[in-house]
């Protein structure tokens, strides 16, 4: 194994940290049309585990419903976690509606410790942050961290109109020398942010970060295609298709458990995670969409058809998310 592969193997966590915290809802605040922010604190006033900009937490909403929300407050704050949630009336999977309709101030709620698949690069001398709709949330924590560190950035916030834009007071405080820029398009494609023009030229030391709905993500990815590897960072908050991957496409999968040598057939109608759990091999799941990394495991041998949104190409050489990815052919040896 070469050095790069060895480091990659070390960095691939077999199971996400399953630690949970029971926190109190201290405040619910209206931020914009359809968007509330929720402040979670320790009921006894203690400090919370630290987090880095771009982190998210799993919020347990009861009856087995778990959803991931990005932390949007300054990472320097140790007394609270703040998330902002858009209530999805027509689509979605019910998490945002339940949170908006059932969660109240002083309620207790279980959340995970923060995890991060959307890290700020340590070598960024200038940072371009682009948020579409509720995708602004992880970028808020980044903007706060960059501002506190005195690192240059510009923040572009795309929304339908002013009343749909959250965090106006915080944005005003961050808007030094015009570095916060709103783009209100009224759902008119002709008024969209010209992201191709914005990202047309790469300057050494610059990194770009973007998060938003699927069409927005595709436009940003295309606009930054020519940027050097490692300078473009993104996070999806929902799959681009529902479902993105159909197990029937690949037929029956074959899996071997490295620690025991056991071999199993994984039926085409079941995800790898579900099949393993039914066989008594515990693999925790959460989003079941390849978005959160809860079900990430390491594999030692085999070819994988990856359908996640979080693993880098380097990570995919030794890791997969079992909720959406399966073997392409042959036997997949899992490091379990």
C-alpha positions in Angstrom: 0.0 0.0 0.0 1.4 3.4 -1.0 1.6 6.4 1.4 -1.5 8.1 -0.1 -3.6 4.9 0.2 -2.4 4.3 3.7 -3.4 7.9 4.8 -6.7 7.5 3.1 -7.4 4.2 4.9 -6.6 5.9 8.2 -8.9 8.8 7.5 -11.8 6.6 6.5 -13.9 6.2 9.6 -15.7 2.8 9.7 -18.6 4.2 11.7 -19.6 7.8 12.4 -19.5 8.9 16.0 -22.8 7.9 17.3 -22.6 10.0 20.5 -25.8 12.0 21.1 -26.6 15.0 23.3 -29.9 15.9 24.9 -30.3 19.6 24.5 -33.0 22.2 25.2 -34.6 24.4 22.6 -33.8 27.9 24.0 -35.1 30.0 21.1 -37.0 29.7 17.9 -36.7 32.7 15.6 -38.4 33.7 12.4 -35.6 34.4 9.9 -37.4 34.6 6.5 -40.5 33.3 4.7 -40.7 29.6 5.6 -37.4 29.7 7.5 -37.0 29.4 11.3 -33.8 29.2 13.2 -33.5 26.9 16.3 -31.1 27.5 19.1 -30.1 24.4 21.1 -28.3 24.7 24.5 -27.2 22.4 27.3 -30.1 22.3 29.8 -27.6 22.9 32.6 -25.8 25.7 30.9 -22.6 23.7 30.1 -20.4 24.0 27.1 -21.1 22.0 24.0 -18.6 19.9 22.0 -16.7 22.2 19.5 -17.5 22.3 15.8 -15.8 23.6 12.7 -17.3 25.7 10.0 -19.3 23.5 7.6 -20.4 21.1 10.3 -23.9 19.6 10.6 -25.7 17.7 13.4 -28.3 14.9 13.2 -31.6 16.1 14.8 -33.7 13.2 16.1 -37.4 14.1 15.6 -39.0 11.0 17.1 -40.4 7.8 15.6 -37.0 7.1 14.1 -37.0 10.3 12.0 -33.5 11.8 11.8 -32.5 14.7 9.7 -29.2 16.6 9.2 -29.0 20.4 9.5 -26.0 22.6 9.1 -24.8 24.7 12.0 -24.9 28.3 11.1 -23.7 30.2 14.2 -20.0 31.2 14.7 -17.9 28.1 15.6 -16.3 30.2 18.3 -19.5 29.9 20.3 -19.4 26.9 22.7 -22.7 27.6 24.5 -25.1 26.9 21.6 -25.8 25.2 18.3 -28.0 27.1 15.8 -29.6 25.6 12.8 -32.0 27.2 10.3 -34.7 25.1 8.6 -36.9 25.7 5.6 -40.3 24.2 5.9 -40.9 22.2 2.7 -44.6 22.3 2.1 -44.9 20.3 -1.1 -41.8 18.1 -1.3 -39.2 16.8 1.1 -39.5 13.8 3.4 -41.4 15.3 6.3 -38.6 16.3 8.6 -38.8 20.0 8.2 -42.6 20.0 8.6 -42.4 18.0 11.8 -39.7 20.3 13.2 -41.6 23.5 12.3 -45.0 22.1 13.6 -44.0 20.2 16.8 -40.8 21.7 18.3 -41.3 24.3 20.9 -39.1 26.5 23.2 -38.0 24.5 26.3 -38.5 21.2 24.6 -35.7 18.6 25.0 -34.3 17.1 21.8 -31.6 14.6 21.0 -28.9 15.7 18.5 -25.6 14.1 17.4 -22.2 15.6 18.1 -21.2 17.7 15.1 -19.7 16.1 12.0 -18.1 17.8 9.0 -17.9 16.8 5.3 -17.6 20.4 4.1 -14.4 21.7 5.7 -12.8 25.1 5.1 -9.4 24.6 3.4 -6.5 25.7 5.6 -4.6 27.3 2.7 -7.4 29.5 1.4 -6.1 33.1 1.1 -9.4 34.3 -0.5 -12.7 32.5 -0.4 -15.8 32.7 -2.6 -18.9 31.5 -0.7 -22.1 31.0 -2.8 -25.4 30.0 -1.2 -28.7 29.2 -2.9 -31.8 29.4 -0.7 -31.4 27.4 2.5 -28.0 26.3 1.3 -26.7 29.5 2.9 -26.7 27.9 6.3 -23.2 26.2 6.3 -21.7 29.2 4.6 -22.9 31.4 7.5 -20.6 29.5 9.9 -17.8 29.8 7.3 -18.3 33.5 7.0 -18.2 34.0 10.7 -15.0 31.9 11.1 -13.3 33.7 8.2 -14.3 37.1 9.6 -13.0 36.2 13.0 -9.7 35.0 11.5 -9.3 38.1 9.3 -9.3 36.0 6.1 -10.7 37.6 3.0 -13.9 36.3 1.5 -17.0 37.3 -0.5 -20.4 35.9 0.1 -23.1 35.6 -2.6 -26.6 34.8 -1.4 -29.1 33.8 -4.0 -32.8 33.9 -3.2 -36.2 34.6 -4.8 -36.6 38.0 -3.1 -35.5 39.9 0.0 -38.3 38.4 2.2 -36.9 34.9 1.5 -33.3 35.8 2.6 -32.4 34.8 6.2 -29.9 36.2 8.6 -30.2 39.9 7.5 -28.8 41.3 10.8 -25.8 38.9 10.7 -25.2 39.6 7.1 -25.2 43.3 7.7 -22.5 42.9 10.4 -20.4 40.8 8.1 -20.8 43.1 5.1 -17.5 44.9 5.3 -16.4 46.6 2.1 -19.4 45.2 0.2 -18.3 41.6 0.5 -21.9 40.3 1.1 -23.8 40.4 -2.2 -27.5 39.5 -2.6 -28.9 38.1 -5.8 -32.7 38.2 -5.9 -34.1 36.7 -9.2 -37.8 36.5 -8.6 -37.5 32.9 -10.1 -36.6 34.5 -13.4 -33.8 32.6 -15.0 -32.6 35.8 -16.7 -31.9 37.4 -13.3 -30.0 34.4 -11.9 -26.5 35.1 -10.6 -24.1 34.7 -13.5 -22.0 32.1 -11.7 -20.1 31.2 -14.9 -18.8 34.8 -15.1 -18.2 34.9 -11.3 -15.9 31.8 -11.5 -14.5 32.4 -15.0 -11.0 33.1 -13.8 -9.1 31.3 -11.1 -6.6 33.2 -8.9 -4.0 31.3 -7.0 -4.9 30.8 -3.3 -8.6 31.2 -3.9 -11.2 28.5 -2.9 -14.9 28.4 -3.8 -17.6 26.9 -1.6 -21.2 26.4 -2.7 -24.4 24.8 -1.4 -28.0 25.0 -2.7 -30.7 23.2 -4.7 -29.9 20.7 -7.4 -30.0 23.1 -10.4 -27.9 25.7 -8.6 -25.4 23.0 -7.7 -25.1 21.8 -11.3 -24.5 25.4 -12.5 -21.8 26.0 -9.9 -20.1 22.7 -10.7 -20.0 23.5 -14.4 -18.8 27.1 -13.8 -15.9 25.8 -11.6 -14.9 22.8 -13.8 -11.7 24.5 -14.9 -10.5 25.3 -11.3 -7.6 23.2 -9.9 -8.3 20.1 -8.0 -8.8 20.8 -4.3 -10.0 24.4 -4.7 -13.7 23.7 -5.2 -15.9 22.5 -2.3 -19.6 21.8 -2.2 -22.3 20.2 -0.1 -25.7 18.9 -1.2 -28.6 19.2 1.2 -30.8 16.8 -0.8 -30.2 14.2 -3.5 -30.5 15.5 -7.1 -32.9 12.7 -7.9 -35.3 10.7 -5.9 -34.1 8.0 -5.8 -30.6 8.7 -7.3 -29.7 5.0 -7.5 -31.9 1.9 -8.1 -30.4 -1.4 -6.7 -32.2 -3.3 -9.5 -29.7 -1.7 -12.0 -26.9 -3.9 -10.6 -28.6 -7.1 -9.6 -27.5 -9.3 -6.7 -24.4 -8.1 -4.8 -21.9 -10.3 -3.0 -20.2 -9.2 0.2 -17.6 -10.7 2.4 -16.9 -9.6 6.0 -13.2 -9.4 6.5 -13.1 -10.2 10.2 -15.1 -13.5 9.9 -14.8 -14.5 6.2 -18.6 -14.8 6.0 -20.0 -14.3 2.5 -23.5 -13.0 1.8 -25.7 -12.4 -1.2 -27.3 -8.9 -1.0 -30.7 -9.0 -2.9 -31.2 -6.4 -5.5 -34.3 -4.9 -3.8 -32.4 -4.1 -0.6 -29.7 -1.5 0.1 -26.4 -2.8 1.4 -27.0 -1.1 4.7 -30.5 -2.7 5.2 -29.3 -6.2 4.2 -26.3 -6.0 6.5 -28.4 -4.9 9.5 -30.9 -7.7 8.8 -28.0 -10.2 8.9 -27.1 -8.9 12.3 -24.1 -6.8 11.2 -24.9 -3.4 12.6 -24.4 -0.4 10.2 -26.0 2.8 11.5 -27.9 4.9 9.0 -29.5 8.3 9.1 -30.2 10.2 5.8 -30.4 7.0 3.6 -29.4 9.3 0.7 -25.6 9.3 0.7 -25.6 12.8 2.2 -24.5 12.4 5.8 -21.8 9.7 6.1 -23.4 7.9 9.0 -23.2 4.6 7.2 -19.7 5.0 5.7 -17.6 1.9 5.9 -14.2 0.9 4.6 -13.7 -1.8 2.0 -10.5 -3.8 1.3 -11.3 -5.3 -2.1 -13.8 -5.0 -4.9 -15.2 -2.6 -7.3 -17.9 -0.2 -6.1 -20.7 1.7 -7.8 -20.7 4.9 -5.7 -23.8 7.1 -5.4 -23.0 9.3 -2.5 -22.5 13.1 -2.3 -19.8 13.4 0.3 -16.8 11.2 -0.4 -13.9 12.6 -2.3 -12.3 10.5 -5.1 -9.5 9.6 -2.8 -11.9 8.4 -0.1 -13.9 6.4 -2.7 -10.8 4.3 -3.3 -11.3 2.7 0.2 -14.7 3.8 1.5 -18.4 3.7 0.5 -21.7 4.7 1.9 -23.7 1.5 2.4 -27.1 3.2 2.1 -26.8 4.0 -1.7 -23.7 2.2 -3.0 -23.1 -1.4 -4.0 -20.6 -3.7 -5.7 -20.3 -3.4 -9.4 -19.2 -7.0 -9.9 -17.5 -9.8 -8.0 -17.2 -9.8 -4.2 -16.9 -6.7 -2.1 -14.8 -7.3 1.0 -15.9 -5.0 3.8 -13.6 -4.1 6.7 -16.1 -5.1 9.3 
